[in-house]
Amino acid sequence: MEAKPKTLLEAIKAYENIDFALGEATDSRWPKGVACAHCGTNSPMFLKTRKIWKCSKCRKQFSFKAGTLLEDSPIGLNKWLPAIWMIANARNGISSHELGRAIGVTQKTAWFILHRIRLAMQDERTGGKLDGEVEIDESFIGGKARNMHKGSLRRQMANEGGSGKEIVLGMLERGGKVRAIHVQKRSKPVLHSHVRQNVEAGAAIFTDALKSYDDLNEFEHKVVDHAVEYVRGNVHTNTMENFWSLLKRDLKGTYISVEPFHLFRYLDEQAFRYNNRRHSDGEVVSDYERFKAALGQVTGRRLTYRKLTAKEGETTKF
């Protein structure tokens, strides 16, 4: 196999070779050797002329795409792999128009591709709960009320506080991962439920003075009142605020308009890139490693266009 690409340009050139692209994808899906996508039998026969496998047990044929987010897609790996590389490593995100021009597909196709890749970026939370020192903060996502159409503003005034914006709760383990969740309210039951689901009991948590965080007695809870100060020793939520800054830069500068019912997908995208910045030893994660991390999560997930466009709710303009 050729040398692993280090840059987007090298990746585009390398994955034009269908054998190299298939080898890369196969290695990510089956690191211990190819297994049948239908029955799981190891070492199926590879049909070189068709670039697919045939199982010696169930006799069924399958391609790399079977059972992955790429299933039923007519787009080849020579376009899918650079698309995954681009969104995994684009610090400010990448729009469907830009991706469509880059890989030679329509904007509609690129939009569908991006949302499927965002599903691959979704954290399955198999690593357990956040622990140690955890910053917890919420942020409002959306446009300024004075810029909104009166009809849209009235419909969105039902949101808590009449902000007309969507609410996102963030939890960040210092030196570890971040989790961002789209919530409907900042009420005590809602916030307490998410904190307890995602943070280990006994962890030190740092929040602002919002009353909804009161009574989290199973945690070592420290509060910083932003009306008085932003930092008191190591008591602050500044790291979480930095994440919000990155997220809003993506939403305002690249994506411009996001439907509230799609917001969680953009949260997954930003959290994936944030969580794959460095290894546990502090070493910077390379673009190739980040790409492989996303490619390795395409199996066992499915997103159809019909499900993706089952619209509910109003558009939030940023």
C-alpha positions as CSV (number, residue, x, y, z in Angstrom):
1,M,0.0,0.0,0.0
2,E,1.2,3.5,-0.7
3,A,2.4,5.9,2.0
4,K,-0.4,7.4,4.1
5,P,-1.4,10.9,3.0
6,K,-0.6,13.8,5.3
7,T,-2.4,16.6,3.6
8,L,-5.7,17.1,1.8
9,L,-3.9,17.3,-1.6
10,E,-2.1,14.1,-1.0
11,A,-5.4,12.4,0.2
12,I,-7.2,13.5,-3.0
13,K,-4.4,12.1,-5.2
14,A,-4.1,8.9,-3.2
15,Y,-7.8,8.1,-3.1
16,E,-8.2,8.5,-6.8
17,N,-6.6,5.0,-6.9
18,I,-9.6,2.8,-6.2
19,D,-7.5,0.0,-4.9
20,F,-5.8,2.2,-2.4
21,A,-9.1,3.9,-1.4
22,L,-10.7,0.5,-0.9
23,G,-7.7,-0.8,1.1
24,E,-7.9,2.3,3.4
25,A,-11.6,1.9,3.9
26,T,-11.3,-1.9,4.5
27,D,-8.5,-1.4,7.0
28,S,-10.7,1.0,9.0
29,R,-13.7,-1.2,9.0
30,W,-12.0,-4.6,9.5
31,P,-8.7,-4.0,11.3
32,K,-8.5,-7.7,12.2
33,G,-9.4,-8.9,8.7
34,V,-12.5,-8.8,6.5
35,A,-15.6,-10.5,7.8
36,C,-18.9,-11.1,6.0
37,A,-21.2,-8.2,6.4
38,H,-24.2,-10.6,6.6
39,C,-23.1,-13.6,8.8
40,G,-19.7,-12.5,10.2
41,T,-17.7,-15.3,8.7
42,N,-14.0,-14.4,8.4
43,S,-11.9,-14.4,5.2
44,P,-14.5,-14.2,2.4
45,M,-13.4,-14.4,-1.2
46,F,-12.5,-11.1,-2.8
47,L,-13.8,-10.7,-6.4
48,K,-11.1,-8.4,-7.9
49,T,-13.0,-7.4,-11.0
50,R,-16.0,-6.1,-9.1
51,K,-14.2,-4.9,-5.9
52,I,-16.6,-6.9,-3.7
53,W,-16.4,-10.0,-1.5
54,K,-18.3,-13.3,-1.5
55,C,-18.9,-15.2,1.7
56,S,-17.9,-18.9,1.6
57,K,-20.6,-19.8,4.2
58,C,-23.8,-17.8,3.4
59,R,-22.7,-17.3,-0.3
60,K,-23.9,-13.7,-0.2
61,Q,-21.9,-10.9,-1.9
62,F,-21.2,-7.6,-0.2
63,S,-19.2,-4.5,-0.7
64,F,-17.4,-2.2,1.8
65,K,-20.5,0.0,1.8
66,A,-22.8,-2.7,3.1
67,G,-24.0,-2.0,6.6
68,T,-22.4,1.5,6.7
69,L,-23.4,5.1,6.2
70,L,-22.3,4.8,2.6
71,E,-24.7,2.0,1.8
72,D,-26.8,2.6,-1.4
73,S,-24.7,5.6,-2.3
74,P,-23.7,5.8,-5.9
75,I,-20.8,8.1,-5.0
76,G,-17.5,6.3,-5.1
77,L,-14.9,6.1,-2.4
78,N,-12.7,8.4,-4.4
79,K,-15.1,11.2,-3.4
80,W,-16.4,9.9,0.0
81,L,-12.9,9.6,1.5
82,P,-11.8,13.2,0.6
83,A,-15.2,14.4,1.9
84,I,-14.6,12.8,5.2
85,W,-11.1,14.2,5.3
86,M,-12.3,17.7,4.7
87,I,-15.1,17.9,7.3
88,A,-13.0,16.0,9.9
89,N,-10.2,18.6,9.6
90,A,-11.9,21.8,8.6
91,R,-11.6,23.9,11.8
92,N,-14.4,26.2,10.8
93,G,-16.5,23.5,9.1
94,I,-17.3,23.2,5.4
95,S,-20.5,24.2,3.6
96,S,-22.3,21.9,1.2
97,H,-21.7,24.4,-1.6
98,E,-18.0,24.3,-1.0
99,L,-17.9,20.5,-0.7
100,G,-20.0,20.1,-3.8
101,R,-17.6,22.2,-5.8
102,A,-14.5,20.4,-4.4
103,I,-15.6,16.9,-5.1
104,G,-17.8,17.5,-8.2
105,V,-21.3,16.7,-6.9
106,T,-24.4,18.8,-6.6
107,Q,-25.1,21.0,-3.5
108,K,-28.0,18.7,-2.5
109,T,-25.8,15.6,-2.7
110,A,-23.0,17.3,-0.8
111,W,-25.5,18.3,1.9
112,F,-26.6,14.7,2.3
113,I,-23.0,13.5,2.4
114,L,-22.1,16.0,5.1
115,H,-25.0,15.0,7.4
116,R,-24.1,11.3,7.0
117,I,-20.6,12.0,8.0
118,R,-21.8,14.0,11.0
119,L,-23.6,10.9,12.1
120,A,-20.3,9.0,12.0
121,M,-18.9,11.8,14.2
122,Q,-21.5,11.3,16.8
123,D,-20.1,10.2,20.2
124,E,-21.6,6.9,21.3
125,R,-20.4,7.7,24.8
126,T,-19.0,4.2,25.3
127,G,-16.1,5.7,27.2
128,G,-18.3,6.3,30.3
129,K,-19.1,9.4,32.2
130,L,-17.0,12.6,32.5
131,D,-14.9,12.7,35.7
132,G,-12.3,14.8,37.5
133,E,-12.9,18.5,37.0
134,V,-15.9,19.2,34.7
135,E,-17.0,22.6,33.5
136,I,-20.8,22.9,32.8
137,D,-22.3,25.8,31.0
138,E,-25.3,26.5,28.7
139,S,-25.4,28.8,25.7
140,F,-28.0,30.3,23.4
141,I,-27.7,29.6,19.7
142,G,-29.6,31.8,17.2
143,G,-29.9,35.2,15.5
144,K,-30.6,38.6,17.1
145,A,-34.3,39.2,17.8
146,R,-34.2,42.5,16.0
147,N,-33.2,40.7,12.8
148,M,-36.0,38.2,12.8
149,H,-39.3,38.3,11.0
150,K,-42.1,39.2,13.4
151,G,-43.9,35.9,12.7
152,S,-40.8,33.8,13.5
153,L,-40.1,35.9,16.6
154,R,-43.6,35.4,18.0
155,R,-43.4,31.6,17.4
156,Q,-40.0,31.4,19.1
157,M,-40.9,33.7,22.1
158,A,-42.2,30.5,23.7
159,N,-38.6,29.6,24.4
160,E,-37.4,30.1,27.9
161,G,-36.7,33.7,28.7
162,G,-38.2,34.8,25.4
163,S,-34.8,34.7,23.8
164,G,-36.0,33.3,20.5
165,K,-32.9,31.1,20.5
166,E,-32.1,27.4,20.9
167,I,-30.4,26.3,24.2
168,V,-27.3,24.1,24.2
169,L,-25.9,22.5,27.4
170,G,-22.2,21.8,27.4
171,M,-20.1,19.6,29.8
172,L,-16.3,19.6,29.4
173,E,-13.8,17.5,31.3
174,R,-10.7,19.4,31.8
175,G,-7.9,17.7,29.8
176,G,-10.6,15.4,28.3
177,K,-13.7,15.4,26.2
178,V,-16.6,17.8,25.7
179,R,-20.3,16.9,25.3
180,A,-22.8,19.3,23.9
181,I,-26.6,18.6,24.0
182,H,-29.5,20.5,22.5
183,V,-32.1,21.0,25.3
184,Q,-35.5,22.6,25.4
185,K,-35.3,24.3,28.7
186,R,-32.8,25.5,31.4
187,S,-35.0,24.2,34.1
188,K,-33.6,22.3,37.1
189,P,-35.1,18.9,36.2
190,V,-33.7,19.1,32.6
191,L,-30.2,20.2,33.5
192,H,-29.9,17.9,36.5
193,S,-30.9,14.9,34.4
194,H,-28.3,15.5,31.8
195,V,-25.6,16.3,34.3
196,R,-26.2,13.0,36.2
197,Q,-26.3,11.0,33.0
198,N,-23.0,12.4,31.8
199,V,-20.9,13.2,34.9
200,E,-19.6,10.7,37.4
201,A,-20.9,11.2,41.0
202,G,-18.2,12.8,43.2
203,A,-16.6,14.7,40.3
204,A,-15.8,18.4,40.8
205,I,-18.2,20.5,38.7
206,F,-17.9,24.2,37.9
207,T,-20.9,26.2,36.9
208,D,-22.2,29.8,36.8
209,A,-24.7,31.0,39.3
210,L,-27.8,29.8,37.5
211,K,-30.3,28.6,40.1
212,S,-31.1,25.5,38.0
213,Y,-27.7,24.0,39.0
214,D,-28.5,24.2,42.7
215,D,-28.8,20.9,44.8
216,L,-26.4,18.8,42.7
217,N,-25.3,17.5,46.1
218,E,-23.7,14.3,44.8
219,F,-21.0,16.4,43.1
220,E,-18.3,18.8,44.5
221,H,-20.1,21.8,43.1
222,K,-18.3,25.1,42.9
223,V,-19.9,28.3,41.5
224,V,-18.6,31.4,39.8
225,D,-21.0,34.4,39.7
226,H,-20.4,36.2,36.4
227,A,-22.0,39.3,37.8
228,V,-19.1,39.6,40.1
229,E,-16.1,37.7,38.6
230,Y,-15.2,35.3,35.8
231,V,-12.4,33.4,37.5
232,R,-11.7,32.5,41.1
233,G,-8.6,30.4,41.3
234,N,-9.4,27.3,39.3
235,V,-13.2,28.0,39.5
236,H,-14.3,29.1,36.1
237,T,-16.1,27.9,32.9
238,N,-13.7,29.6,30.5
239,T,-12.7,26.4,28.7
240,M,-16.4,25.7,28.0
241,E,-16.8,29.3,26.8
242,N,-13.9,28.7,24.3
243,F,-15.8,25.7,22.9
244,W,-18.9,27.9,22.4
245,S,-16.8,30.4,20.6
246,L,-15.6,27.8,18.2
247,L,-19.1,26.5,17.7
248,K,-20.6,29.9,17.0
249,R,-17.9,30.8,14.6
250,D,-18.8,27.7,12.5
251,L,-22.6,28.4,12.7
252,K,-22.4,32.1,11.9
253,G,-19.5,32.1,9.5
254,T,-19.9,28.8,7.5
255,Y,-23.4,27.3,7.9
256,I,-25.3,30.6,8.2
257,S,-28.8,28.9,8.6
258,V,-29.4,25.8,10.7
259,E,-32.7,24.1,11.4
260,P,-33.2,23.6,15.1
261,F,-34.0,19.9,14.5
262,H,-30.6,19.5,12.8
263,L,-28.7,21.5,15.4
264,F,-27.5,18.3,17.3
265,R,-25.7,17.2,14.2
266,Y,-23.6,20.3,14.1
267,L,-22.9,19.9,17.8
268,D,-21.6,16.4,17.1
269,E,-19.4,17.7,14.3
270,Q,-17.8,20.4,16.5
271,A,-17.4,18.1,19.5
272,F,-15.7,15.4,17.3
273,R,-13.0,17.8,16.1
274,Y,-12.6,19.2,19.7
275,N,-12.3,15.8,21.2
276,N,-9.7,14.7,18.6
277,R,-7.3,17.6,19.0
278,R,-4.8,15.7,21.1
279,H,-3.9,12.3,22.2
280,S,-4.1,11.4,25.9
281,D,-0.3,12.1,26.2
282,G,-0.8,15.6,24.9
283,E,0.6,14.9,21.4
284,V,-1.3,16.7,18.6
285,V,-3.6,14.4,16.5
286,S,-2.7,14.5,12.8
287,D,-5.2,15.2,10.0
288,Y,-4.8,11.6,8.9
289,E,-5.5,10.2,12.4
290,R,-8.6,12.4,12.7
291,F,-9.8,11.3,9.3
292,K,-9.3,7.6,10.3
293,A,-11.2,8.1,13.5
294,A,-14.2,9.4,11.5
295,L,-13.9,6.7,8.9
296,G,-13.8,4.0,11.5
297,Q,-17.2,5.0,12.8
298,V,-19.3,4.7,9.6
299,T,-20.2,1.0,10.3
300,G,-23.5,0.1,11.8
301,R,-25.1,3.5,11.3
302,R,-27.7,4.5,8.7
303,L,-29.3,7.8,7.7
304,T,-31.8,7.9,4.8
305,Y,-32.7,11.1,3.0
306,R,-36.3,10.6,4.0
307,K,-35.4,10.5,7.7
308,L,-33.0,13.4,7.3
309,T,-35.7,15.6,5.7
310,A,-38.6,14.7,8.1
311,K,-38.9,18.3,9.1
312,E,-40.3,19.5,12.4
313,G,-40.0,23.0,13.8
314,E,-38.9,26.4,12.5
315,T,-35.6,27.6,10.9
316,T,-33.1,29.4,13.2
317,K,-31.1,32.0,11.4
318,F,-27.6,32.8,12.6
